[in-house]
Amino acid sequence: MSYDNTIMIIQMIRVMFVGFLAAIIHPDVDADERRIILMPVQGKMMCNAVVPNLSRQVFGLGIPETIGCRERMWLVNHSDVTIQWHTDSESGVVSTKWSKDELMEYHLNLLPGEDYVDLEIAIKNQSDFTWHDVFAFNCVSPARAPDFEDSGWMILSGGMRLIRR
């Protein structure tokens, strides 16, 4: 796909924690108490997700870590981008928007649920050239989640493969 000075909406993405649930969800606990708590890091494109249903373990969401296209790649945690996060204390929704002059405009909403976080991302090309093969790479890491470790296995189309010993 090519984008020239038009708004590109990257489809809503859902980061699921349901497959990781290690705790029993008690029906007598209010849904708001089970909702994932988002804690953005001011000044950086990073938000921590505290998952109550996983013993309050913390996962780091770098959204995006990188934005790019065939012609060029941009790392967005640059000092020239001012990241100001806004949190709706009632709904738990976290959002930010920023722009790099004559390059791009970016909008992000993070919507927490009990076992997922929905991401709404919009990017606008503000450059003087057409973007081809556009992507935004998002990162989810077990920042403070000791129950999760990198086993060294990678899932490929042909099955699992050990990538280190």
VMD Tcl script that builds the backbone (N, CA, C; Angstrom):
set m [mol new atoms 495]
animate dup $m
set s [atomselect $m all]
$s set {name element resname resid chain x y z} {
  {N N MET 1 A 0.828 -1.181 0.000}
  {CA C MET 1 A 0.000 0.000 0.000}
  {C C MET 1 A 0.875 1.248 0.000}
  {N N SER 2 A 0.382 2.292 -0.598}
  {CA C SER 2 A 1.101 3.562 -0.646}
  {C C SER 2 A 0.258 4.638 0.028}
  {N N TYR 3 A 0.922 5.555 0.720}
  {CA C TYR 3 A 0.217 6.621 1.418}
  {C C TYR 3 A 0.922 7.938 1.165}
  {N N ASP 4 A 0.192 8.892 0.603}
  {CA C ASP 4 A 0.762 10.200 0.345}
  {C C ASP 4 A -0.152 11.266 0.939}
  {N N ASN 5 A 0.271 11.838 2.054}
  {CA C ASN 5 A -0.463 12.905 2.731}
  {C C ASN 5 A -1.922 12.567 2.999}
  {N N THR 6 A -2.193 11.318 3.300}
  {CA C THR 6 A -3.530 10.903 3.701}
  {C C THR 6 A -3.417 10.228 5.063}
  {N N ILE 7 A -4.528 10.134 5.735}
  {CA C ILE 7 A -4.488 9.466 7.029}
  {C C ILE 7 A -4.513 7.970 6.806}
  {N N MET 8 A -3.623 7.288 7.475}
  {CA C MET 8 A -3.570 5.846 7.425}
  {C C MET 8 A -3.991 5.347 8.792}
  {N N ILE 9 A -5.013 4.546 8.854}
  {CA C ILE 9 A -5.437 3.954 10.117}
  {C C ILE 9 A -4.902 2.532 10.149}
  {N N ILE 10 A -4.100 2.235 11.146}
  {CA C ILE 10 A -3.661 0.864 11.351}
  {C C ILE 10 A -4.762 0.217 12.172}
  {N N GLN 11 A -5.263 -0.896 11.709}
  {CA C GLN 11 A -6.405 -1.526 12.362}
  {C C GLN 11 A -6.188 -1.675 13.851}
  {N N MET 12 A -7.303 -1.695 14.550}
  {CA C MET 12 A -7.227 -1.869 15.988}
  {C C MET 12 A -6.542 -3.199 16.282}
  {N N ILE 13 A -5.629 -3.161 17.216}
  {CA C ILE 13 A -4.862 -4.338 17.604}
  {C C ILE 13 A -5.266 -4.692 19.027}
  {N N ARG 14 A -5.378 -5.960 19.320}
  {CA C ARG 14 A -5.705 -6.386 20.689}
  {C C ARG 14 A -4.522 -7.183 21.231}
  {N N VAL 15 A -3.924 -6.695 22.320}
  {CA C VAL 15 A -2.878 -7.424 23.018}
  {C C VAL 15 A -3.585 -8.278 24.058}
  {N N MET 16 A -3.546 -9.587 23.858}
  {CA C MET 16 A -4.284 -10.501 24.731}
  {C C MET 16 A -3.397 -11.035 25.847}
  {N N PHE 17 A -3.902 -10.979 27.051}
  {CA C PHE 17 A -3.240 -11.587 28.190}
  {C C PHE 17 A -4.015 -12.819 28.649}
  {N N VAL 18 A -5.141 -13.115 27.973}
  {CA C VAL 18 A -6.003 -14.220 28.388}
  {C C VAL 18 A -5.262 -15.545 28.361}
  {N N GLY 19 A -4.388 -15.752 27.417}
  {CA C GLY 19 A -3.633 -16.991 27.336}
  {C C GLY 19 A -2.636 -17.141 28.463}
  {N N PHE 20 A -2.323 -16.034 29.137}
  {CA C PHE 20 A -1.357 -16.051 30.222}
  {C C PHE 20 A -2.014 -16.187 31.593}
  {N N LEU 21 A -3.343 -16.106 31.668}
  {CA C LEU 21 A -4.004 -16.034 32.973}
  {C C LEU 21 A -3.594 -17.204 33.856}
  {N N ALA 22 A -2.989 -16.860 34.977}
  {CA C ALA 22 A -2.512 -17.879 35.908}
  {C C ALA 22 A -3.301 -17.842 37.203}
  {N N ALA 23 A -4.205 -16.904 37.333}
  {CA C ALA 23 A -4.987 -16.763 38.563}
  {C C ALA 23 A -6.450 -17.050 38.266}
  {N N ILE 24 A -7.180 -17.470 39.266}
  {CA C ILE 24 A -8.615 -17.700 39.119}
  {C C ILE 24 A -9.321 -16.363 39.268}
  {N N ILE 25 A -10.206 -16.052 38.337}
  {CA C ILE 25 A -10.990 -14.820 38.416}
  {C C ILE 25 A -12.164 -15.093 39.345}
  {N N HIS 26 A -12.225 -14.357 40.421}
  {CA C HIS 26 A -13.291 -14.539 41.397}
  {C C HIS 26 A -14.506 -13.719 40.980}
  {N N PRO 27 A -15.692 -14.348 40.894}
  {CA C PRO 27 A -16.886 -13.637 40.443}
  {C C PRO 27 A -17.298 -12.509 41.378}
  {N N ASP 28 A -16.859 -12.552 42.654}
  {CA C ASP 28 A -17.258 -11.513 43.595}
  {C C ASP 28 A -16.374 -10.268 43.515}
  {N N VAL 29 A -15.340 -10.307 42.671}
  {CA C VAL 29 A -14.457 -9.155 42.499}
  {C C VAL 29 A -15.002 -8.285 41.381}
  {N N ASP 30 A -15.130 -6.997 41.642}
  {CA C ASP 30 A -15.660 -6.033 40.682}
  {C C ASP 30 A -14.806 -6.022 39.415}
  {N N ALA 31 A -15.450 -5.895 38.256}
  {CA C ALA 31 A -14.743 -5.898 36.966}
  {C C ALA 31 A -13.705 -4.779 36.888}
  {N N ASP 32 A -13.994 -3.608 37.471}
  {CA C ASP 32 A -13.026 -2.511 37.441}
  {C C ASP 32 A -11.757 -2.859 38.205}
  {N N GLU 33 A -11.867 -3.711 39.221}
  {CA C GLU 33 A -10.691 -4.128 39.982}
  {C C GLU 33 A -9.861 -5.141 39.206}
  {N N ARG 34 A -10.484 -5.816 38.248}
  {CA C ARG 34 A -9.769 -6.795 37.431}
  {C C ARG 34 A -9.196 -6.181 36.166}
  {N N ARG 35 A -9.643 -4.959 35.818}
  {CA C ARG 35 A -9.194 -4.313 34.585}
  {C C ARG 35 A -7.686 -4.036 34.653}
  {N N ILE 36 A -7.013 -4.251 33.545}
  {CA C ILE 36 A -5.584 -3.958 33.442}
  {C C ILE 36 A -5.361 -2.467 33.709}
  {N N ILE 37 A -4.331 -2.164 34.492}
  {CA C ILE 37 A -4.004 -0.788 34.855}
  {C C ILE 37 A -2.861 -0.322 33.955}
  {N N LEU 38 A -3.098 0.757 33.211}
  {CA C LEU 38 A -2.090 1.297 32.306}
  {C C LEU 38 A -1.356 2.442 32.982}
  {N N MET 39 A -0.028 2.370 32.970}
  {CA C MET 39 A 0.813 3.392 33.599}
  {C C MET 39 A 1.815 3.914 32.571}
  {N N PRO 40 A 1.465 4.996 31.863}
  {CA C PRO 40 A 2.360 5.517 30.822}
  {C C PRO 40 A 3.618 6.145 31.425}
  {N N VAL 41 A 4.692 6.093 30.645}
  {CA C VAL 41 A 5.960 6.699 31.032}
  {C C VAL 41 A 6.056 8.035 30.294}
  {N N GLN 42 A 5.865 9.139 31.020}
  {CA C GLN 42 A 5.896 10.467 30.379}
  {C C GLN 42 A 7.225 10.671 29.654}
  {N N GLY 43 A 7.130 11.243 28.461}
  {CA C GLY 43 A 8.320 11.539 27.670}
  {C C GLY 43 A 8.787 10.404 26.782}
  {N N LYS 44 A 8.213 9.211 26.929}
  {CA C LYS 44 A 8.626 8.056 26.122}
  {C C LYS 44 A 7.398 7.371 25.532}
  {N N MET 45 A 7.593 6.671 24.440}
  {CA C MET 45 A 6.513 5.882 23.831}
  {C C MET 45 A 6.462 4.526 24.526}
  {N N MET 46 A 6.256 4.561 25.822}
  {CA C MET 46 A 6.228 3.341 26.633}
  {C C MET 46 A 5.106 3.452 27.650}
  {N N CYS 47 A 4.375 2.352 27.807}
  {CA C CYS 47 A 3.304 2.290 28.800}
  {C C CYS 47 A 3.392 0.932 29.475}
  {N N ASN 48 A 3.389 0.914 30.795}
  {CA C ASN 48 A 3.397 -0.344 31.533}
  {C C ASN 48 A 1.965 -0.796 31.770}
  {N N ALA 49 A 1.741 -2.095 31.636}
  {CA C ALA 49 A 0.426 -2.682 31.858}
  {C C ALA 49 A 0.510 -3.612 33.058}
  {N N VAL 50 A -0.169 -3.230 34.144}
  {CA C VAL 50 A -0.224 -4.054 35.350}
  {C C VAL 50 A -1.451 -4.950 35.206}
  {N N VAL 51 A -1.247 -6.277 35.267}
  {CA C VAL 51 A -2.322 -7.231 35.021}
  {C C VAL 51 A -2.759 -7.848 36.354}
  {N N PRO 52 A -3.880 -7.352 36.929}
  {CA C PRO 52 A -4.346 -7.876 38.217}
  {C C PRO 52 A -4.577 -9.385 38.224}
  {N N ASN 53 A -5.083 -9.937 37.125}
  {CA C ASN 53 A -5.356 -11.376 37.057}
  {C C ASN 53 A -4.095 -12.220 36.928}
  {N N LEU 54 A -2.949 -11.601 36.844}
  {CA C LEU 54 A -1.664 -12.311 36.791}
  {C C LEU 54 A -0.799 -11.875 37.966}
  {N N SER 55 A -1.400 -11.810 39.127}
  {CA C SER 55 A -0.680 -11.415 40.348}
  {C C SER 55 A -0.006 -10.054 40.204}
  {N N ARG 56 A -0.645 -9.161 39.439}
  {CA C ARG 56 A -0.180 -7.787 39.237}
  {C C ARG 56 A 1.210 -7.718 38.574}
  {N N GLN 57 A 1.519 -8.714 37.747}
  {CA C GLN 57 A 2.775 -8.655 37.008}
  {C C GLN 57 A 2.674 -7.540 35.961}
  {N N VAL 58 A 3.831 -7.012 35.572}
  {CA C VAL 58 A 3.883 -5.831 34.706}
  {C C VAL 58 A 4.499 -6.189 33.359}
  {N N PHE 59 A 3.799 -5.759 32.294}
  {CA C PHE 59 A 4.279 -5.942 30.927}
  {C C PHE 59 A 4.510 -4.566 30.322}
  {N N GLY 60 A 5.614 -4.388 29.615}
  {CA C GLY 60 A 5.918 -3.127 28.951}
  {C C GLY 60 A 5.349 -3.113 27.544}
  {N N LEU 61 A 4.666 -2.024 27.199}
  {CA C LEU 61 A 4.105 -1.861 25.858}
  {C C LEU 61 A 4.839 -0.711 25.182}
  {N N GLY 62 A 5.675 -1.013 24.219}
  {CA C GLY 62 A 6.343 0.004 23.400}
  {C C GLY 62 A 5.553 0.140 22.117}
  {N N ILE 63 A 4.705 1.175 22.057}
  {CA C ILE 63 A 3.724 1.263 20.967}
  {C C ILE 63 A 3.769 2.631 20.319}
  {N N PRO 64 A 4.346 2.795 19.184}
  {CA C PRO 64 A 5.160 1.807 18.503}
  {C C PRO 64 A 6.611 1.957 18.935}
  {N N GLU 65 A 7.351 0.917 18.707}
  {CA C GLU 65 A 8.790 0.990 18.926}
  {C C GLU 65 A 9.432 1.627 17.691}
  {N N THR 66 A 8.870 1.304 16.543}
  {CA C THR 66 A 9.387 1.810 15.267}
  {C C THR 66 A 8.230 2.027 14.299}
  {N N ILE 67 A 8.335 3.070 13.490}
  {CA C ILE 67 A 7.422 3.291 12.363}
  {C C ILE 67 A 8.312 3.407 11.139}
  {N N GLY 68 A 7.897 2.829 10.041}
  {CA C GLY 68 A 8.715 2.938 8.849}
  {C C GLY 68 A 7.974 2.573 7.588}
  {N N CYS 69 A 8.704 2.653 6.498}
  {CA C CYS 69 A 8.201 2.256 5.200}
  {C C CYS 69 A 9.386 1.758 4.387}
  {N N ARG 70 A 9.132 1.298 3.188}
  {CA C ARG 70 A 10.205 0.758 2.357}
  {C C ARG 70 A 11.329 1.781 2.161}
  {N N GLU 71 A 10.960 3.043 2.024}
  {CA C GLU 71 A 11.953 4.076 1.740}
  {C C GLU 71 A 12.752 4.521 2.969}
  {N N ARG 72 A 12.160 4.349 4.158}
  {CA C ARG 72 A 12.800 4.920 5.331}
  {C C ARG 72 A 12.227 4.301 6.612}
  {N N MET 73 A 13.030 4.218 7.660}
  {CA C MET 73 A 12.561 3.743 8.952}
  {C C MET 73 A 12.826 4.829 9.989}
  {N N TRP 74 A 11.844 5.028 10.882}
  {CA C TRP 74 A 11.996 6.024 11.932}
  {C C TRP 74 A 11.866 5.346 13.273}
  {N N LEU 75 A 12.794 5.590 14.166}
  {CA C LEU 75 A 12.654 5.141 15.543}
  {C C LEU 75 A 11.983 6.291 16.265}
  {N N VAL 76 A 10.898 6.029 16.965}
  {CA C VAL 76 A 10.100 7.137 17.477}
  {C C VAL 76 A 10.487 7.608 18.866}
  {N N ASN 77 A 11.379 6.925 19.563}
  {CA C ASN 77 A 11.793 7.404 20.877}
  {C C ASN 77 A 12.956 8.386 20.745}
  {N N HIS 78 A 12.774 9.375 19.888}
  {CA C HIS 78 A 13.784 10.412 19.674}
  {C C HIS 78 A 13.567 11.557 20.648}
  {N N SER 79 A 14.627 12.255 20.955}
  {CA C SER 79 A 14.509 13.395 21.870}
  {C C SER 79 A 13.731 14.550 21.233}
  {N N ASP 80 A 13.600 14.553 19.911}
  {CA C ASP 80 A 12.883 15.655 19.248}
  {C C ASP 80 A 11.362 15.448 19.233}
  {N N VAL 81 A 10.890 14.322 19.758}
  {CA C VAL 81 A 9.455 14.068 19.850}
  {C C VAL 81 A 9.041 14.211 21.314}
  {N N THR 82 A 8.091 15.095 21.569}
  {CA C THR 82 A 7.593 15.287 22.931}
  {C C THR 82 A 6.370 14.406 23.129}
  {N N ILE 83 A 6.486 13.443 24.032}
  {CA C ILE 83 A 5.389 12.509 24.299}
  {C C ILE 83 A 4.698 12.942 25.584}
  {N N GLN 84 A 3.440 13.334 25.460}
  {CA C GLN 84 A 2.621 13.697 26.610}
  {C C GLN 84 A 1.449 12.729 26.661}
  {N N TRP 85 A 1.402 11.920 27.692}
  {CA C TRP 85 A 0.326 10.965 27.868}
  {C C TRP 85 A -0.823 11.599 28.639}
  {N N HIS 86 A -2.037 11.152 28.345}
  {CA C HIS 86 A -3.242 11.598 29.047}
  {C C HIS 86 A -4.001 10.352 29.483}
  {N N THR 87 A -4.476 10.357 30.729}
  {CA C THR 87 A -5.187 9.206 31.278}
  {C C THR 87 A -6.573 9.622 31.742}
  {N N ASP 88 A -7.567 8.848 31.341}
  {CA C ASP 88 A -8.928 9.030 31.844}
  {C C ASP 88 A -9.042 8.119 33.070}
  {N N SER 89 A -9.058 8.702 34.255}
  {CA C SER 89 A -9.023 7.911 35.484}
  {C C SER 89 A -10.250 7.012 35.655}
  {N N GLU 90 A -11.370 7.392 35.083}
  {CA C GLU 90 A -12.581 6.582 35.224}
  {C C GLU 90 A -12.538 5.333 34.349}
  {N N SER 91 A -12.189 5.491 33.082}
  {CA C SER 91 A -12.200 4.357 32.148}
  {C C SER 91 A -10.854 3.637 32.064}
  {N N GLY 92 A -9.792 4.308 32.516}
  {CA C GLY 92 A -8.461 3.723 32.410}
  {C C GLY 92 A -7.823 3.901 31.044}
  {N N VAL 93 A -8.519 4.568 30.116}
  {CA C VAL 93 A -7.995 4.775 28.759}
  {C C VAL 93 A -6.817 5.743 28.815}
  {N N VAL 94 A -5.769 5.406 28.076}
  {CA C VAL 94 A -4.561 6.220 28.002}
  {C C VAL 94 A -4.376 6.622 26.542}
  {N N SER 95 A -3.985 7.882 26.305}
  {CA C SER 95 A -3.818 8.341 24.924}
  {C C SER 95 A -2.660 9.322 24.809}
  {N N THR 96 A -2.173 9.447 23.591}
  {CA C THR 96 A -1.155 10.442 23.272}
  {C C THR 96 A -1.259 10.780 21.791}
  {N N LYS 97 A -0.744 11.921 21.437}
  {CA C LYS 97 A -0.602 12.293 20.022}
  {C C LYS 97 A 0.611 13.191 19.925}
  {N N TRP 98 A 1.272 13.094 18.815}
  {CA C TRP 98 A 2.464 13.900 18.579}
  {C C TRP 98 A 2.702 13.986 17.076}
  {N N SER 99 A 3.593 14.867 16.698}
  {CA C SER 99 A 3.959 14.967 15.282}
  {C C SER 99 A 5.423 15.334 15.150}
  {N N LYS 100 A 5.980 14.953 14.033}
  {CA C LYS 100 A 7.325 15.366 13.637}
  {C C LYS 100 A 7.111 16.214 12.394}
  {N N ASP 101 A 7.489 17.478 12.491}
  {CA C ASP 101 A 7.262 18.405 11.385}
  {C C ASP 101 A 7.710 17.823 10.054}
  {N N GLU 102 A 6.826 17.954 9.081}
  {CA C GLU 102 A 7.087 17.542 7.711}
  {C C GLU 102 A 7.434 16.056 7.590}
  {N N LEU 103 A 6.974 15.255 8.533}
  {CA C LEU 103 A 7.199 13.818 8.444}
  {C C LEU 103 A 5.913 13.045 8.750}
  {N N MET 104 A 5.422 13.112 10.009}
  {CA C MET 104 A 4.237 12.346 10.351}
  {C C MET 104 A 3.516 12.937 11.547}
  {N N GLU 105 A 2.252 12.540 11.650}
  {CA C GLU 105 A 1.424 12.832 12.822}
  {C C GLU 105 A 0.941 11.484 13.329}
  {N N TYR 106 A 0.913 11.318 14.651}
  {CA C TYR 106 A 0.617 10.020 15.258}
  {C C TYR 106 A -0.395 10.183 16.387}
  {N N HIS 107 A -1.390 9.316 16.431}
  {CA C HIS 107 A -2.405 9.298 17.496}
  {C C HIS 107 A -2.506 7.868 18.020}
  {N N LEU 108 A -2.608 7.721 19.344}
  {CA C LEU 108 A -2.699 6.400 19.958}
  {C C LEU 108 A -3.677 6.433 21.127}
  {N N ASN 109 A -4.568 5.457 21.181}
  {CA C ASN 109 A -5.452 5.229 22.328}
  {C C ASN 109 A -5.236 3.802 22.792}
  {N N LEU 110 A -5.049 3.618 24.099}
  {CA C LEU 110 A -4.937 2.299 24.710}
  {C C LEU 110 A -6.170 2.103 25.579}
  {N N LEU 111 A -6.937 1.058 25.312}
  {CA C LEU 111 A -8.190 0.808 26.016}
  {C C LEU 111 A -8.065 -0.510 26.778}
  {N N PRO 112 A -7.972 -0.450 28.119}
  {CA C PRO 112 A -7.748 -1.669 28.895}
  {C C PRO 112 A -9.011 -2.463 29.176}
  {N N GLY 113 A -8.852 -3.783 29.186}
  {CA C GLY 113 A -9.908 -4.696 29.592}
  {C C GLY 113 A -9.358 -5.592 30.690}
  {N N GLU 114 A -10.068 -6.659 31.020}
  {CA C GLU 114 A -9.615 -7.581 32.060}
  {C C GLU 114 A -8.385 -8.371 31.638}
  {N N ASP 115 A -8.389 -8.838 30.393}
  {CA C ASP 115 A -7.310 -9.701 29.928}
  {C C ASP 115 A -6.778 -9.273 28.560}
  {N N TYR 116 A -6.967 -8.006 28.220}
  {CA C TYR 116 A -6.478 -7.490 26.945}
  {C C TYR 116 A -6.339 -5.965 27.033}
  {N N VAL 117 A -5.589 -5.430 26.077}
  {CA C VAL 117 A -5.524 -3.978 25.865}
  {C C VAL 117 A -5.750 -3.765 24.376}
  {N N ASP 118 A -6.766 -2.973 24.034}
  {CA C ASP 118 A -7.003 -2.627 22.631}
  {C C ASP 118 A -6.183 -1.394 22.290}
  {N N LEU 119 A -5.590 -1.394 21.106}
  {CA C LEU 119 A -4.792 -0.271 20.621}
  {C C LEU 119 A -5.475 0.318 19.401}
  {N N GLU 120 A -5.693 1.610 19.412}
  {CA C GLU 120 A -6.191 2.325 18.224}
  {C C GLU 120 A -5.074 3.264 17.794}
  {N N ILE 121 A -4.571 3.038 16.594}
  {CA C ILE 121 A -3.421 3.792 16.101}
  {C C ILE 121 A -3.791 4.472 14.791}
  {N N ALA 122 A -3.455 5.756 14.676}
  {CA C ALA 122 A -3.633 6.481 13.414}
  {C C ALA 122 A -2.336 7.218 13.104}
  {N N ILE 123 A -1.892 7.107 11.864}
  {CA C ILE 123 A -0.663 7.769 11.414}
  {C C ILE 123 A -0.997 8.566 10.165}
  {N N LYS 124 A -0.511 9.799 10.111}
  {CA C LYS 124 A -0.719 10.633 8.918}
  {C C LYS 124 A 0.641 10.975 8.316}
  {N N ASN 125 A 0.765 10.718 7.035}
  {CA C ASN 125 A 1.976 11.069 6.301}
  {C C ASN 125 A 1.977 12.571 6.048}
  {N N GLN 126 A 2.941 13.274 6.604}
  {CA C GLN 126 A 3.084 14.723 6.388}
  {C C GLN 126 A 4.330 15.049 5.572}
  {N N SER 127 A 4.945 14.022 4.990}
  {CA C SER 127 A 6.177 14.234 4.231}
  {C C SER 127 A 5.866 14.621 2.788}
  {N N ASP 128 A 6.909 14.902 2.042}
  {CA C ASP 128 A 6.733 15.274 0.638}
  {C C ASP 128 A 6.932 14.081 -0.296}
  {N N PHE 129 A 7.002 12.860 0.246}
  {CA C PHE 129 A 7.126 11.683 -0.601}
  {C C PHE 129 A 6.089 10.632 -0.210}
  {N N THR 130 A 5.805 9.723 -1.132}
  {CA C THR 130 A 4.826 8.672 -0.916}
  {C C THR 130 A 5.466 7.526 -0.135}
  {N N TRP 131 A 4.759 7.030 0.860}
  {CA C TRP 131 A 5.231 5.893 1.645}
  {C C TRP 131 A 4.731 4.606 1.006}
  {N N HIS 132 A 5.614 3.611 0.884}
  {CA C HIS 132 A 5.250 2.285 0.386}
  {C C HIS 132 A 5.564 1.254 1.475}
  {N N ASP 133 A 4.724 0.229 1.583}
  {CA C ASP 133 A 4.938 -0.857 2.545}
  {C C ASP 133 A 5.141 -0.311 3.960}
  {N N VAL 134 A 4.175 0.444 4.426}
  {CA C VAL 134 A 4.235 1.098 5.730}
  {C C VAL 134 A 4.031 0.076 6.847}
  {N N PHE 135 A 4.761 0.260 7.967}
  {CA C PHE 135 A 4.581 -0.617 9.121}
  {C C PHE 135 A 4.799 0.156 10.410}
  {N N ALA 136 A 4.240 -0.368 11.476}
  {CA C ALA 136 A 4.493 0.108 12.834}
  {C C ALA 136 A 4.771 -1.132 13.662}
  {N N PHE 137 A 5.959 -1.216 14.217}
  {CA C PHE 137 A 6.351 -2.371 15.021}
  {C C PHE 137 A 6.058 -2.067 16.481}
  {N N ASN 138 A 5.232 -2.895 17.094}
  {CA C ASN 138 A 4.874 -2.738 18.501}
  {C C ASN 138 A 5.566 -3.820 19.317}
  {N N CYS 139 A 5.950 -3.469 20.535}
  {CA C CYS 139 A 6.691 -4.391 21.381}
  {C C CYS 139 A 5.932 -4.623 22.685}
  {N N VAL 140 A 5.783 -5.888 23.079}
  {CA C VAL 140 A 5.227 -6.255 24.377}
  {C C VAL 140 A 6.297 -7.095 25.066}
  {N N SER 141 A 6.704 -6.669 26.266}
  {CA C SER 141 A 7.756 -7.396 26.971}
  {C C SER 141 A 7.349 -7.658 28.420}
  {N N PRO 142 A 7.820 -8.759 28.997}
  {CA C PRO 142 A 7.528 -9.051 30.401}
  {C C PRO 142 A 8.456 -8.229 31.305}
  {N N ALA 143 A 8.182 -6.940 31.420}
  {CA C ALA 143 A 9.062 -6.004 32.127}
  {C C ALA 143 A 9.333 -6.427 33.571}
  {N N ARG 144 A 8.283 -6.643 34.314}
  {CA C ARG 144 A 8.386 -7.124 35.697}
  {C C ARG 144 A 7.357 -8.246 35.859}
  {N N ALA 145 A 7.623 -9.316 35.123}
  {CA C ALA 145 A 6.734 -10.474 35.120}
  {C C ALA 145 A 7.591 -11.730 35.297}
  {N N PRO 146 A 8.023 -11.987 36.541}
  {CA C PRO 146 A 8.954 -13.099 36.769}
  {C C PRO 146 A 8.397 -14.474 36.440}
  {N N ASP 147 A 7.069 -14.610 36.353}
  {CA C ASP 147 A 6.500 -15.916 36.009}
  {C C ASP 147 A 6.663 -16.259 34.532}
  {N N PHE 148 A 7.171 -15.296 33.752}
  {CA C PHE 148 A 7.347 -15.495 32.319}
  {C C PHE 148 A 8.817 -15.362 31.982}
  {N N GLU 149 A 9.302 -16.265 31.161}
  {CA C GLU 149 A 10.695 -16.198 30.763}
  {C C GLU 149 A 10.812 -16.552 29.291}
  {N N ASP 150 A 11.902 -16.127 28.690}
  {CA C ASP 150 A 12.182 -16.462 27.303}
  {C C ASP 150 A 12.751 -17.874 27.290}
  {N N SER 151 A 11.977 -18.806 26.799}
  {CA C SER 151 A 12.393 -20.206 26.821}
  {C C SER 151 A 13.423 -20.525 25.749}
  {N N GLY 152 A 13.623 -19.598 24.824}
  {CA C GLY 152 A 14.546 -19.876 23.737}
  {C C GLY 152 A 13.882 -20.567 22.559}
  {N N TRP 153 A 12.563 -20.770 22.633}
  {CA C TRP 153 A 11.837 -21.407 21.552}
  {C C TRP 153 A 11.141 -20.365 20.690}
  {N N MET 154 A 11.087 -20.610 19.399}
  {CA C MET 154 A 10.415 -19.718 18.474}
  {C C MET 154 A 9.417 -20.539 17.669}
  {N N ILE 155 A 8.224 -20.001 17.484}
  {CA C ILE 155 A 7.209 -20.714 16.713}
  {C C ILE 155 A 7.357 -20.325 15.241}
  {N N LEU 156 A 7.546 -21.321 14.405}
  {CA C LEU 156 A 7.659 -21.135 12.956}
  {C C LEU 156 A 6.511 -21.873 12.291}
  {N N SER 157 A 6.331 -21.657 11.002}
  {CA C SER 157 A 5.230 -22.326 10.300}
  {C C SER 157 A 5.363 -23.845 10.366}
  {N N GLY 158 A 6.578 -24.357 10.494}
  {CA C GLY 158 A 6.791 -25.796 10.559}
  {C C GLY 158 A 6.799 -26.339 11.987}
  {N N GLY 159 A 6.515 -25.513 12.956}
  {CA C GLY 159 A 6.514 -25.954 14.353}
  {C C GLY 159 A 7.470 -25.115 15.193}
  {N N MET 160 A 7.760 -25.595 16.406}
  {CA C MET 160 A 8.639 -24.853 17.300}
  {C C MET 160 A 10.092 -25.211 17.040}
  {N N ARG 161 A 10.977 -24.234 17.231}
  {CA C ARG 161 A 12.394 -24.440 16.985}
  {C C ARG 161 A 13.189 -23.795 18.099}
  {N N LEU 162 A 14.185 -24.498 18.647}
  {CA C LEU 162 A 15.059 -23.956 19.676}
  {C C LEU 162 A 15.999 -22.945 19.012}
  {N N ILE 163 A 15.996 -21.672 19.508}
  {CA C ILE 163 A 16.848 -20.665 18.885}
  {C C ILE 163 A 18.102 -20.376 19.688}
  {N N ARG 164 A 18.222 -20.984 20.887}
  {CA C ARG 164 A 19.443 -20.842 21.671}
  {C C ARG 164 A 19.521 -21.980 22.670}
  {N N ARG 165 A 20.688 -22.185 23.193}
  {CA C ARG 165 A 20.883 -23.241 24.220}
  {C C ARG 165 A 21.356 -22.589 25.484}
}
mol reanalyze $m
mol bondsrecalc $m
mol representation Tube
mol addrep $m
